Amino acid sequence: MTIRTTEDRHPASDGLHARSGPAVLADLLAAQQAALAAVEAGFPALLAVAEAAAAALQSGGKLAYAGAGSSGLMALADCLELAGTFGLPPERTPMLFAGGADALLHLVGSVEDDPALALADVARAGLAAGDVVLVLSASGRTPYALEVARAARARGVTVAGFANVPGAPLLDLADLPVLIETGPEVVTGSTRMGAATAQKVALNMLSVLVGLRLGHVHNGFMVNVVADNAKLIDRAARIVASVAGVSRADADLALAATDGAVKPAILVAGGMSPEAALAALKTSGGHLPPR
């Protein structure tokens, strides 16, 4: 059987330029929905990666992200949200993006093919045994991604490789391979579409699982949120009030006593001192008691 790849022709590709705007939008949406459906087959692999990532962070290690082009942008989007949503320090979640910050303003394809950049980025991130790196490549053949995976494994880092093509070299290199087989793109080879959408959704779910395992999500609330703007300060107070079952005024007082930290504020609102709240969270590994 011929393996469908991201470079093959999609059935909706032929005549795309001649169809009406609504018809084109319908075809594109259908392709995106099919790409999302492909994520479900990757659930077992995503669960394994989430457990490994949470274990690395719990033990003081790092959870790194790596990629080039569209896959790198999906990785970056998830990576950047970890600090604000789950309170994870950025130094514990480094991003390895082919071409660095300059490439974010103008994507240059040549950096995807430079293994020296990958080696330098792995060294800069300080990855070591006990860490986990999520390496993304739609084709699973991008030289930058492959070199990151090789260099990381040589350092004893657990490599989770995400690809959209079965049999991709990245999947073979990875300790934890994640295949999300999205098939051809309506715009042939444009993996910023179905493949990237599926990767982003997979990362969204993966990072929430990690947050749950770390105790940073409780009853659907982001209880380790970093409240650094007016919206999030208000959200933090509403979280404390809801989880602790207290008034907004009492929630504000509890947050003031914990310098804005939500988890201990929930316990303080329930009657603990700030010191006792911190001790209880240390004992529980950062998890709030079930309610």
Buried (B, 14 or more C-beta within 10 A) or exposed (E): EEEBBBEBEBEBBEEBEEEEEEEBEEBBEEBBEBBBEBBEEBEEBBEBBBBBBBBBBBEEBBBBBBBBBBBBBBBBBBBBBBBBBBBBEEEBBBBBBBBBEEBEEEBEEEBBEBBEBBBBBBEEBEBEEBBBBBBBBBBBBBBBBBBBBBBBBEBEBBBBBBBBBEEBBBBEBBBBBBBBBBBBBBBEBBBBBBBBBBBBBBBBBBBBBBBBBBBBBBEEBBBBBBBEEEEBBEBBBEBBBBBBEBEEEBBBBBBEBBEBBBBBBBBBBBEBEBEEBBBBBEEEEBBBEEE
